[in-house]
Amino acid sequence: MQRMFRSNPESQTCLERIRRCITLLPTGNPMRLHKTALIALMMLTCALAVMAQSKPKVTLDEFFNSVSFPAVEVSPDGNSVVIATERADWDQQIFRTDLWLYHDDGKGGGSVGNLIQLTQSGHDSDPKWSPDGRWIAFLSERKTSAEKGGDADSDADSKDEAASQIYLISPNGGEAFPVTQGEEDVHSFSWSADSKTIYFSTRQPWTRKQKDDYKQEWKDVVQYRTAERGDTIFALDLSVALAHHAAAPTKAAKKEGEPEEQPDLTPGTRAIASSPLRVDGLVTSPDGHKLAFVSNAINQRQEKYEDVEIYVVDLQAATTQPRRITQNQAAEIRPRWSNDSRHIFFSVEVGDVSGPYRDLQPHLYSVDTESGAIEQWSKDFIGPVEHYVVAADTVLTSARIGTEVQMYSVTKPAESLHRISGWPGTYAGISVAAHSPRVAFVYSSLGKPDEVYLADSADKLDQARAITSFNKLFTERDLPQGKPYQWKADDGTTVEGMLIYPPGKFEAKHLPMLTFIHGGPADADGNHFEADWYQWAGLAATNGWLVFEPNYRGSTGYGDKFLMQIVPQLVSRPGKDILSGVDALVKDGIADPDRLTIGGYSYGGYMTNWLITQTTRFKAAVTGAGAVEHIGNWGNDDTTMDDAYFLGGRPWEAAQRYHDEAAIFQMDKVRTPTHMVAGADDIRVAVLEDYLLEHALYSLGIPNKLLVFPGEGHSLSKNPWHGKIKVREELKWLQKYGGVPASN
């Protein structure tokens, strides 16, 4: 113990306090016992403090080995949970997506030891239980044995990944096997209510002759938009698929010159409906009589309101062509049937279901499939509904207010959301069992990494137990602490954000500060665990920075009015909010005015690019995938509906606004050394925006560096090394120009 005390400054302080206490205490016999007890208590307190101090900090390598949970699905009986994980595979240079199965006896006695790996291909996702609980279906991009062997007739061989197909696996063990085949990706699938059929959608398949004829005429020419084709919905008879698998047939060789008149379809399938658009989010009604789906543009670009609507297929009608249910200026997402098989719940990504286009927070709605009437649930709730599930007699949601995302319940549209969770932090990924009150969810907070939890019922969330421990290492590290921070903007509006302190310096003063701006803009930072290339505030804090995460106007969790005040001042209005927050932190003595830096990605990159034209106080900037002008970005972006809304019209309708809100026209004011990153194949914010910024800084003689990641889109989801190198170099840049030594 003495060695540990002497090697730690905090220990020396503890020993000094003990010596001082011994000197001040009386030395008579009546006090001897009390004196000894007090010294022992202080020694114990100091030992605990030293143990806390002795936790190592998170390293760069550890940070990027975190595990996330894209999907959590409880079995119908509530006794099992299938969990999808995503983690970096450094050797294969991919993000692995695997499935795991948790099981207990239904008596609440399970533990993380009851978790087994279900699949190991690294390409498995979107698990769904059959209603009878006998099968787990999922999507996989693994290559079949024929493709691995180099089947010359397969176009999939020419791709890095095989087409996404539906696989089945038994929760009782055994190998997964495919039940669909072909060269077209399965876009979406759903079980029938009786577990006898799997409905799925793909792009309309072509025969080999159709493909050959097209290639003969067009060679490698891209017919942008005009060569697109819509989706077909198929029904797959599970009994035929199982018999086909049991027989394990081999693909018969086609004789030379023999025409192929039909597409290579999965045995046991029949086409039941078609759409000129893409079919996403297939869901089957509880009575098994209907399918619902959300349409999307074939190229998945959000350019027209009418491309994204909810449709219903009546499986018992004479014609099963999809019937359009909604007609509005919004992008519906996450459809779920109500238990009456008449209403469909949904949320909205962008737009408004009630009138002309405007961006609101994601709210919960239901639509009557017979009348088309839409009703918003819990209108009085100020924040966004981030996730929801339909239980037996209620709806469970995770919803945000400010910096907290808690779980709520509601039973009727006019009711207010009722909070049912108690742990501070963020709830996500909710799943409920069809025939059990059990609830699974993902939970995290700043000091508690993401794990999957299982509760015996919704009213016992605070007694939920963790059923995974993939991120246990982070609990053994000295993690940053944080808290919300509020300030007044220039117009008197109250704005909130998060402060993330370096480990061991919670609520310290005069700290070097990184203003780290979230994307969206319809998003928010708060009390949740962050560990990836996009959300690396915790790593920045570990490297000595006080991280300021402002929830500027345009952020969610503070009401629709607060969110909409970003229009039409897309960057200048939130920019003033952010700079007011920096001023307040300097005035309060929290931030060191001589060591201020700034950064962000996507919309956070937009704001970073704008703010370095508005002030020279930032010593360094790190920006990624952010535009510096809006005309080219409007044309290249795949979400042009909100671009035009934010700026008050299309480029020719609001030309002055497109000019005034663009950083490129004020670039001569920049003095901040700036680091830039971009995905070479980004559509959301084209890499040309980064080349434009780099060229401007280069011509002005401002220190700069641009990294372009090949093959990456906006999300940097292809190769984990790209995100790791991104953050590694951004930290180096902040240390070089921002005034925080690397040893901090």
C-alpha positions in Angstrom: 0.0 0.0 0.0 2.8 2.4 0.8 4.3 2.0 -2.6 1.0 2.7 -4.3 0.4 5.8 -2.2 3.9 7.2 -2.9 3.7 6.7 -6.6 0.5 8.7 -6.9 0.1 12.4 -6.2 -3.5 11.9 -5.0 -2.1 9.3 -2.6 0.4 11.8 -1.2 -2.5 14.2 -0.6 -4.4 11.4 1.3 -1.4 10.6 3.5 -0.8 14.3 4.3 -4.5 14.6 5.4 -4.1 11.5 7.6 -0.9 12.9 9.2 -2.6 16.3 9.8 -5.6 14.5 11.4 -3.3 12.5 13.7 -1.5 15.7 14.8 -4.8 17.5 15.6 -6.5 14.7 17.5 -6.1 14.4 21.3 -3.6 11.8 22.5 -5.4 10.7 25.7 -6.6 7.1 26.1 -10.3 7.9 25.7 -9.7 9.0 22.2 -7.4 6.2 21.1 -10.1 4.0 19.7 -11.9 6.8 17.9 -8.5 8.0 16.6 -7.7 4.6 15.2 -11.1 4.1 13.7 -10.9 7.6 12.0 -7.5 6.9 10.6 -8.6 3.5 9.3 -11.6 5.1 7.6 -9.5 7.8 6.0 -7.1 5.1 4.8 -9.9 3.2 3.2 -11.3 6.3 1.6 -7.9 7.1 0.2 -7.4 3.6 -1.1 -10.7 3.7 -2.9 -9.8 7.0 -4.5 -6.4 5.6 -5.6 -8.1 2.5 -7.0 -10.3 4.8 -9.1 -7.3 6.8 -10.2 -5.4 3.7 -11.1 -7.9 2.7 -13.9 -6.1 3.1 -17.2 -7.5 5.5 -19.9 -9.0 4.2 -23.1 -6.5 3.8 -25.9 -7.2 4.5 -29.6 -7.2 0.8 -30.3 -9.6 -0.1 -27.5 -11.9 2.7 -28.5 -12.4 1.3 -32.0 -13.0 -2.2 -30.7 -16.4 -1.3 -29.3 -19.4 -3.4 -30.3 -22.8 -1.9 -31.3 -26.2 -3.6 -31.6 -28.1 -2.9 -34.8 -30.9 -5.3 -33.9 -32.5 -6.9 -30.8 -35.4 -9.3 -31.2 -37.2 -11.2 -28.4 -38.6 -14.6 -29.2 -42.5 -15.0 -29.1 -42.3 -16.8 -25.8 -39.9 -14.3 -24.2 -37.3 -16.9 -23.3 -34.8 -16.1 -26.0 -33.3 -13.0 -27.6 -31.5 -12.9 -30.9 -29.0 -10.1 -31.0 -27.2 -8.6 -34.1 -23.7 -7.2 -33.3 -21.4 -5.0 -35.4 -17.7 -4.7 -34.7 -14.5 -4.1 -36.6 -12.6 -7.0 -38.2 -9.2 -5.4 -38.8 -7.7 -8.4 -40.7 -10.6 -8.6 -43.2 -10.9 -4.8 -43.2 -14.7 -5.0 -42.8 -17.3 -4.3 -40.2 -18.5 -7.8 -39.1 -22.2 -8.2 -38.5 -23.0 -11.5 -36.6 -26.0 -12.9 -34.8 -26.0 -14.1 -31.2 -28.6 -16.0 -29.2 -29.4 -15.5 -25.5 -31.6 -18.1 -23.8 -32.9 -18.7 -20.3 -35.7 -20.8 -18.7 -38.1 -17.9 -18.5 -37.7 -17.6 -14.7 -35.4 -14.6 -14.8 -32.3 -16.6 -13.8 -30.3 -16.1 -17.0 -27.0 -14.3 -17.3 -24.5 -13.3 -20.0 -23.2 -16.9 -19.8 -26.3 -18.0 -21.6 -25.2 -16.2 -24.8 -23.9 -18.2 -27.8 -22.8 -17.1 -31.2 -25.4 -18.1 -33.8 -23.7 -17.1 -37.0 -20.1 -16.4 -38.0 -20.0 -15.3 -41.6 -19.6 -11.6 -40.7 -22.4 -10.7 -43.1 -25.6 -11.5 -41.2 -28.2 -8.9 -40.2 -31.9 -8.1 -39.7 -33.0 -11.2 -37.7 -36.8 -12.0 -37.4 -38.4 -14.8 -35.4 -41.1 -16.9 -37.0 -44.4 -16.4 -35.1 -44.2 -20.0 -33.9 -40.7 -19.5 -32.6 -39.2 -22.4 -34.6 -37.0 -20.4 -36.9 -35.0 -17.2 -37.1 -34.8 -15.7 -40.6 -32.2 -13.1 -41.4 -30.5 -11.4 -44.3 -26.9 -12.4 -45.3 -24.5 -11.3 -48.0 -22.3 -14.4 -47.6 -21.4 -16.1 -50.8 -22.8 -19.5 -51.6 -20.5 -22.5 -52.4 -21.1 -22.1 -56.1 -20.1 -18.4 -56.0 -17.0 -19.2 -53.9 -16.1 -21.8 -56.5 -16.3 -19.3 -59.3 -19.6 -20.0 -61.1 -19.0 -18.3 -64.4 -22.7 -17.6 -64.9 -23.0 -15.6 -61.7 -22.7 -11.8 -61.8 -22.3 -11.9 -58.0 -18.8 -13.2 -58.5 -17.8 -9.8 -59.9 -18.9 -8.0 -56.8 -17.0 -7.8 -53.5 -20.2 -9.0 -51.8 -22.8 -11.5 -52.8 -26.5 -10.5 -53.2 -28.3 -10.2 -49.9 -30.5 -13.3 -49.4 -32.8 -14.7 -46.7 -31.3 -17.5 -44.5 -32.9 -19.6 -41.9 -31.4 -21.1 -38.7 -33.0 -23.0 -35.9 -32.6 -21.5 -32.4 -32.0 -25.1 -31.2 -28.8 -25.4 -33.2 -27.6 -26.4 -36.6 -26.2 -24.5 -39.6 -27.9 -21.6 -41.3 -29.0 -22.2 -44.9 -30.4 -20.0 -47.7 -34.1 -20.1 -48.7 -33.9 -17.5 -51.5 -31.5 -17.3 -54.4 -30.7 -15.2 -57.3 -28.6 -12.1 -58.2 -31.0 -9.5 -56.9 -30.7 -8.3 -53.3 -33.6 -9.0 -51.0 -34.8 -5.5 -49.9 -37.2 -6.5 -47.2 -39.0 -9.6 -45.8 -41.7 -10.5 -43.3 -43.1 -13.8 -41.9 -46.8 -14.7 -42.4 -48.9 -14.9 -39.3 -49.0 -18.7 -39.4 -45.2 -19.1 -40.0 -45.9 -21.0 -43.3 -44.8 -18.2 -45.7 -42.1 -15.7 -46.0 -42.9 -12.6 -48.0 -40.0 -10.7 -49.6 -39.2 -8.0 -52.1 -36.5 -7.7 -54.7 -35.9 -5.7 -57.9 -37.8 -7.2 -60.8 -35.5 -10.2 -61.8 -34.3 -10.4 -65.4 -33.6 -13.6 -67.4 -30.1 -14.2 -68.7 -31.3 -13.2 -72.2 -32.5 -9.9 -70.9 -29.2 -9.2 -69.2 -27.2 -10.2 -72.3 -29.4 -8.1 -74.6 -29.0 -5.1 -72.3 -25.2 -5.5 -72.1 -25.0 -6.0 -75.9 -26.7 -2.7 -76.5 -25.4 -0.5 -73.7 -21.9 -2.0 -72.9 -20.7 -0.1 -69.8 -22.8 3.0 -70.3 -24.8 4.1 -67.3 -28.4 5.1 -68.1 -29.0 7.3 -65.1 -32.5 7.0 -63.9 -34.0 5.7 -67.2 -32.7 2.1 -66.8 -34.2 1.7 -63.3 -36.8 -1.0 -62.6 -39.1 -1.4 -59.7 -39.7 -4.2 -57.2 -41.7 -7.4 -57.1 -43.1 -8.9 -53.9 -42.9 -12.7 -53.7 -44.4 -15.3 -51.4 -42.1 -18.2 -50.5 -43.8 -21.4 -49.3 -41.7 -22.5 -46.3 -42.5 -26.2 -46.7 -41.1 -26.2 -50.3 -38.0 -24.2 -49.2 -37.3 -26.8 -46.4 -37.8 -29.7 -48.7 -35.6 -28.1 -51.3 -32.9 -27.7 -48.6 -33.3 -31.2 -47.4 -32.8 -32.6 -50.9 -29.7 -30.4 -51.3 -29.9 -30.3 -55.1 -27.1 -29.0 -57.2 -27.6 -26.4 -59.8 -28.2 -28.1 -63.2 -25.8 -27.1 -65.9 -27.6 -25.3 -68.8 -26.9 -26.8 -72.2 -25.0 -24.6 -74.7 -27.4 -22.6 -76.7 -30.4 -23.4 -74.5 -32.5 -20.2 -74.0 -33.4 -19.1 -70.4 -36.9 -18.0 -70.7 -37.5 -17.4 -66.9 -35.5 -15.7 -64.2 -33.6 -17.9 -61.8 -36.2 -17.7 -59.1 -36.2 -19.5 -55.7 -38.2 -22.8 -55.8 -41.5 -22.4 -54.1 -41.9 -18.7 -54.8 -44.8 -16.9 -56.5 -45.1 -13.2 -57.4 -48.0 -11.6 -55.6 -47.5 -7.9 -56.3 -45.3 -5.4 -58.1 -44.4 -1.7 -57.7 -42.6 0.8 -59.9 -40.8 1.9 -56.8 -38.6 0.1 -54.3 -40.4 -1.9 -51.5 -39.0 -1.4 -48.0 -40.3 -2.2 -44.5 -42.6 -5.2 -45.3 -44.8 -6.1 -42.4 -47.7 -8.6 -42.1 -50.9 -7.8 -40.3 -51.6 -9.8 -37.2 -54.6 -11.5 -38.8 -52.4 -12.5 -41.8 -54.6 -11.0 -44.4 -52.6 -8.0 -45.4 -49.0 -6.7 -46.1 -47.9 -3.2 -45.6 -44.8 -1.5 -46.9 -43.1 1.9 -47.4 -42.2 2.7 -51.0 -39.0 4.4 -51.8 -37.2 5.8 -54.9 -35.5 3.0 -56.8 -32.2 4.8 -56.4 -33.1 5.7 -52.7 -32.7 9.4 -53.3 -35.2 11.6 -51.5 -36.2 13.9 -54.3 -40.0 13.6 -54.6 -42.5 13.4 -51.8 -44.7 10.9 -53.6 -41.9 8.4 -53.9 -42.2 7.6 -50.2 -45.7 6.5 -49.1 -47.3 3.6 -47.2 -49.0 0.9 -49.3 -51.1 -2.1 -48.4 -51.5 -5.4 -50.3 -54.7 -7.4 -49.6 -53.7 -11.0 -49.7 -57.3 -12.2 -49.9 -58.5 -9.9 -52.7 -58.9 -10.9 -56.3 -56.2 -8.5 -57.2 -53.2 -8.1 -54.9 -51.8 -4.9 -56.5 -50.6 -2.5 -53.8 -53.1 0.1 -52.6 -51.7 3.5 -51.6 -52.7 4.5 -48.1 -50.9 7.8 -47.5 -50.5 10.9 -49.6 -48.5 13.6 -48.1 -45.2 15.6 -48.2 -43.3 13.4 -45.7 -41.0 10.4 -45.7 -42.7 7.7 -43.7 -40.5 5.1 -41.9 -40.8 2.1 -39.6 -44.4 0.9 -40.4 -45.9 -1.5 -37.7 -49.5 -2.9 -37.7 -51.7 -2.3 -34.7 -53.3 -5.3 -33.1 -56.6 -4.6 -34.9 -55.1 -5.3 -38.3 -56.6 -2.1 -39.6 -54.3 0.7 -38.4 -50.6 1.1 -39.2 -48.2 2.9 -37.0 -45.4 4.8 -38.5 -42.9 7.6 -37.9 -41.6 10.3 -40.2 -37.9 10.9 -41.1 -38.4 14.3 -42.9 -41.4 16.3 -43.8 -44.9 16.8 -42.4 -48.0 14.6 -42.8 -50.4 17.4 -42.2 -49.6 20.0 -44.9 -46.9 21.6 -47.0 -43.4 20.3 -46.5 -41.6 21.3 -43.3 -39.2 19.4 -41.2 -40.6 18.3 -37.8 -39.1 16.0 -35.2 -40.0 12.3 -35.6 -43.4 11.9 -34.1 -45.6 8.7 -33.8 -48.6 8.5 -36.1 -51.2 5.9 -37.1 -53.2 5.7 -40.3 -56.5 4.0 -40.8 -56.0 1.8 -43.8 -59.7 2.0 -44.7 -60.3 5.7 -44.5 -56.8 7.0 -44.8 -57.2 9.2 -41.7 -53.9 10.0 -39.9 -53.6 10.7 -36.2 -50.6 11.9 -34.2 -50.1 10.2 -30.9 -49.2 12.2 -27.7 -49.1 15.6 -29.4 -48.1 17.3 -26.2 -44.7 15.5 -26.1 -42.0 18.1 -26.8 -39.3 15.7 -28.2 -38.9 13.1 -30.9 -40.0 9.5 -30.8 -36.8 7.8 -31.7 -38.0 4.2 -31.6 -41.2 2.3 -30.8 -42.8 -1.1 -30.7 -46.4 -2.3 -30.5 -47.1 -4.5 -27.5 -50.3 -6.4 -26.6 -52.3 -3.4 -25.3 -49.8 -0.5 -25.4 -47.1 1.1 -27.4 -43.6 1.4 -25.9 -41.3 4.2 -27.2 -37.9 5.6 -26.6 -38.2 9.3 -26.8 -35.9 12.3 -26.2 -36.3 15.4 -24.0 -33.1 17.4 -24.0 -30.1 15.3 -23.3 -32.0 12.2 -22.1 -33.7 9.4 -24.1 -36.0 7.6 -21.8 -38.7 4.8 -22.3 -42.4 5.7 -22.3 -45.7 3.9 -22.8 -49.0 5.1 -24.2 -52.3 3.3 -24.9 -54.4 5.9 -26.8 -53.6 8.6 -29.3 -54.9 11.4 -27.0 -52.9 10.3 -24.0 -49.6 11.8 -22.9 -46.5 9.6 -23.0 -46.0 8.0 -19.6 -42.3 7.6 -18.5 -41.6 4.0 -17.3 -37.8 4.0 -17.1 -35.6 5.3 -14.3 -32.0 5.0 -15.2 -30.5 8.3 -16.5 -29.1 7.8 -20.0 -30.3 6.5 -23.4 -32.7 3.6 -24.2 -32.8 2.2 -27.7 -33.5 -0.9 -29.7 -36.7 -1.9 -27.9 -38.2 -5.3 -28.6 -41.2 -7.1 -27.0 -42.4 -10.7 -27.0 -45.7 -11.7 -28.6 -46.7 -14.0 -25.8 -44.8 -12.7 -22.8 -44.5 -9.4 -21.0 -40.7 -9.4 -21.4 -38.9 -6.4 -22.9 -35.4 -6.2 -24.3 -33.5 -3.0 -25.0 -30.1 -1.4 -25.5 -29.0 1.0 -22.8 -26.0 3.3 -22.2 -24.9 6.4 -20.5 -21.8 8.5 -20.5 -20.1 6.2 -18.1 -21.8 3.0 -19.0 -21.2 1.4 -22.4 -23.9 -0.1 -24.6 -25.2 -3.5 -23.7 -28.5 -5.4 -24.2 -30.8 -5.7 -21.2 -33.8 -7.9 -20.6 -36.7 -7.0 -18.2 -39.4 -9.3 -17.1 -42.0 -6.6 -18.0 -42.2 -3.0 -18.9 -43.0 -2.0 -15.3 -39.8 -3.6 -14.1 -37.3 -1.9 -16.4 -35.2 -0.8 -13.4 -34.7 -4.4 -12.5 -33.5 -5.4 -16.0 -30.3 -7.4 -16.2 -27.6 -7.1 -18.8 -27.5 -10.2 -21.0 -24.4 -9.1 -23.0 -21.0 -7.9 -21.9 -19.3 -7.2 -25.2 -18.2 -3.7 -24.0 -17.0 -4.8 -20.6 -13.5 -3.4 -21.2 -14.8 0.1 -21.1 -16.1 -0.4 -17.5 -12.5 -1.1 -16.5 -11.2 2.2 -18.0 -11.2 5.7 -16.5 -14.0 7.2 -18.6 -14.8 10.9 -19.0 -17.7 12.4 -17.0 -20.1 14.9 -18.3 -23.2 17.1 -17.6 -25.7 19.3 -19.5 -24.8 23.0 -19.9 -27.2 25.8 -20.7 -26.6 29.3 -22.0 -28.5 32.2 -23.6 -28.1 32.8 -27.3 -27.8 36.3 -28.8 -31.6 36.6 -29.1 -32.3 35.5 -25.6 -33.2 31.9 -26.4 -32.1 29.2 -24.0 -29.8 26.6 -25.7 -28.5 23.4 -24.2 -25.6 21.1 -24.8 -23.3 18.6 -23.2 -19.9 19.1 -21.5 -17.6 16.0 -21.6 -14.7 16.5 -19.2 -11.3 14.8 -19.3 -11.0 11.9 -16.9 -10.2 13.1 -13.4 -11.0 16.7 -14.3 -14.8 16.8 -13.8 -16.0 20.4 -13.4 -12.4 21.7 -13.6 -11.8 25.2 -14.9 -9.8 26.9 -17.7 -9.7 23.8 -19.8 -8.7 23.5 -23.5 -11.9 23.0 -25.4 -13.1 21.2 -28.6 -16.5 22.4 -29.8 -17.8 19.2 -31.4 -20.9 19.7 -33.6 -23.4 16.9 -34.2 -24.8 16.2 -37.7 -28.3 16.1 -38.9 -29.1 18.9 -38.1 -32.2 17.1 -36.7 -30.3 15.2 -34.0 -28.9 15.9 -30.5 -26.1 15.0 -28.2 -26.8 13.8 -24.7 -26.2 11.2 -22.0 -25.1 8.2 -24.0 -22.0 6.2 -24.6 -20.0 7.2 -27.7 -17.3 5.1 -29.4 -16.9 5.3 -33.1 -15.4 7.4 -35.9 -18.4 9.8 -35.9 -19.0 10.1 -32.1 -15.5 10.3 -30.6 -16.1 13.0 -27.9 -15.1 10.5 -25.2 -11.7 9.8 -26.9 -11.1 13.6 -27.4 -11.8 14.1 -23.7 -9.5 11.2 -22.8 -6.8 13.1 -24.8 -7.2 16.2 -22.6 -10.0 18.2 -24.2 -13.1 19.5 -22.6 -15.6 18.6 -25.3 -18.5 21.0 -25.8 -21.4 19.4 -27.7 -24.0 22.1 -28.5 -27.6 21.3 -29.3 -28.1 24.4 -31.4 -31.3 25.4 -33.1 -32.3 22.7 -35.5 -31.6 20.0 -32.9 -34.3 17.6 -31.6 -35.6 17.2 -28.1 -36.6 20.9 -27.6 -39.8 21.2 -29.6 -40.7 21.6 -33.2 -40.5 25.4 -33.0 -36.9 25.2 -31.8 -36.0 22.8 -34.6 -37.7 24.9 -37.3 -35.9 28.1 -36.3 -33.0 27.0 -38.5 -35.1 28.0 -41.6 -34.1 29.7 -43.8 -30.8 30.6 -42.0 -29.3 27.1 -42.4 -25.9 27.9 -40.9 -25.9 31.4 -39.7 -28.7 30.9 -37.0 -27.2 27.8 -35.4 -23.8 29.4 -35.9 -24.7 32.2 -33.6 -26.1 29.7 -31.0 -22.8 27.8 -31.0 -20.6 30.9 -30.7 -22.8 32.2 -27.9 -22.2 28.9 -26.1 -18.4 29.3 -26.5 -18.6 32.8 -25.2 -20.6 31.7 -22.1 -18.1 28.9 -21.3 -15.2 31.3 -21.6 -17.0 33.9 -19.4 -17.7 31.2 -16.8 -14.1 30.3 -16.6 -14.6 26.8 -17.9 -13.0 27.1 -21.3 -9.5 28.5 -21.9 -10.0 31.2 -24.6 -6.5 30.7 -25.9 -7.0 26.9 -26.6 -10.3 26.7 -28.5 -10.8 24.2 -31.4 -13.8 23.1 -33.4 -14.9 20.1 -35.5 -17.8 18.1 -36.9 -18.9 15.7 -39.6 -21.7 15.9 -42.1 -23.9 18.9 -41.0 -21.3 19.3 -38.2 -18.9 19.7 -41.1 -21.1 22.4 -42.7 -21.1 24.3 -39.4 -17.4 23.9 -38.9 -16.7 25.2 -42.4 -19.1 28.2 -41.7 -17.8 29.1 -38.3 -14.1 29.3 -39.3 -15.3 32.1 -41.7 -17.0 33.9 -38.8 -14.2 34.0 -36.2 -10.5 33.5 -35.9 -10.6 32.4 -32.3 -10.4 28.6 -33.1 -6.8 27.5 -33.2 -7.6 24.3 -35.2 -10.5 22.8 -37.1 -11.3 19.2 -38.1 -14.1 18.9 -40.6 -15.6 16.1 -42.7 -18.2 15.6 -45.4 -19.4 19.2 -45.0 -20.5 21.5 -47.9 -19.1 25.0 -48.4 -21.7 26.0 -51.0 -25.3 24.9 -51.6 -26.0 24.9 -55.3 -23.8 22.0 -56.3 -24.6 20.3 -53.0 -28.4 20.5 -53.8 -27.8 18.8 -57.1 -25.5 16.1 -55.7 -27.3 15.4 -52.4 -29.6 12.4 -52.1 -31.9 14.3 -49.7 -32.8 17.4 -51.7 -36.3 17.8 -50.2 -34.9 19.2 -47.0 -32.1 21.2 -48.7 -34.6 23.3 -50.6 -36.8 23.6 -47.5 -33.9 24.8 -45.3 -32.9 27.5 -47.7 -36.3 28.7 -48.7 -36.5 27.1 -52.2 -34.5 25.6 -55.0 -31.3 27.5 -56.2 -33.1 29.6 -58.8 -35.9 30.4 -56.3 -33.6 31.6 -53.5 -30.4 32.5 -55.1 -29.4 35.2 -52.6 -29.9 32.8 -49.7 -27.8 30.1 -51.3 -25.1 32.8 -51.6 -25.4 34.3 -48.1 -25.4 31.0 -46.3 -22.3 29.6 -48.1 -18.9 29.5 -46.5 -17.0 29.6 -49.8 -17.9 33.3 -50.4 -16.4 34.3 -47.1 -13.3 32.1 -47.3 -10.9 35.1 -47.3 -11.7 35.5 -43.6 -10.3 32.1 -42.6 -7.1 31.8 -40.5 -7.8 28.5 -38.8 -5.6 25.4 -39.7 -8.1 22.9 -41.0 -8.1 19.1 -41.4 -10.6 17.6 -43.8 -11.9 14.1 -44.5 -14.3 12.7 -47.1 -15.6 9.4 -48.6 -14.7 9.1 -52.3 -18.1 7.7 -53.2 -20.2 10.0 -50.9 -23.5 11.0 -52.4 -25.0 12.8 -49.4 -22.2 15.4 -49.5 -20.0 14.9 -52.6 -16.3 14.8 -52.2 -16.1 17.7 -54.6 -17.2 20.0 -51.6 -14.0 18.9 -49.8 -11.8 19.4 -52.8 -13.3 22.9 -53.1 -12.6 23.7 -49.5 -9.1 22.3 -49.7 -8.3 24.3 -52.9 -9.6 27.5 -51.2 -7.4 27.0 -48.1 -4.4 26.0 -50.2 -4.7 29.2 -52.3 -4.9 31.3 -49.2 -1.9 29.6 -47.6 -3.9 28.3 -44.6 -2.4 25.1 -43.2 -4.6 22.2 -44.3 -4.8 18.5 -45.0 -7.4 16.4 -46.9 -7.9 12.6 -46.5 -10.1 10.8 -49.0 -11.2 7.3 -48.2 -11.7 5.1 -51.3 -14.9 3.2 -51.7 -16.6 5.0 -48.8 -19.9 6.7 -48.8 -21.2 9.2 -46.3 -21.2 6.7 -43.4 -17.6 5.3 -43.7 -19.1 1.9 -43.3 -16.9 -0.2 -45.6 -13.5 -0.4 -44.0 -13.0 0.2 -40.2 -9.4 1.3 -40.8 -10.7 4.4 -42.5 -12.6 5.7 -39.4 -9.7 4.8 -37.1 -7.2 6.6 -39.3 -9.6 9.6 -39.5 -9.9 10.1 -35.8 -6.2 9.3 -35.2 -5.2 12.1 -37.6 -7.8 14.5 -36.3 -6.5 14.1 -32.8 -2.9 14.7 -34.0 -4.1 17.9 -35.8 -5.8 19.2 -32.7 -2.7 18.5 -30.7 -0.4 20.2 -33.2 -2.4 23.4 -33.6 -4.7 23.5 -30.6 -2.3 23.8 -27.7 -2.8 20.4 -26.0 0.4 18.3 -25.9 0.1 14.6 -26.9 1.1 13.5 -23.4 -1.9 15.2 -21.8 
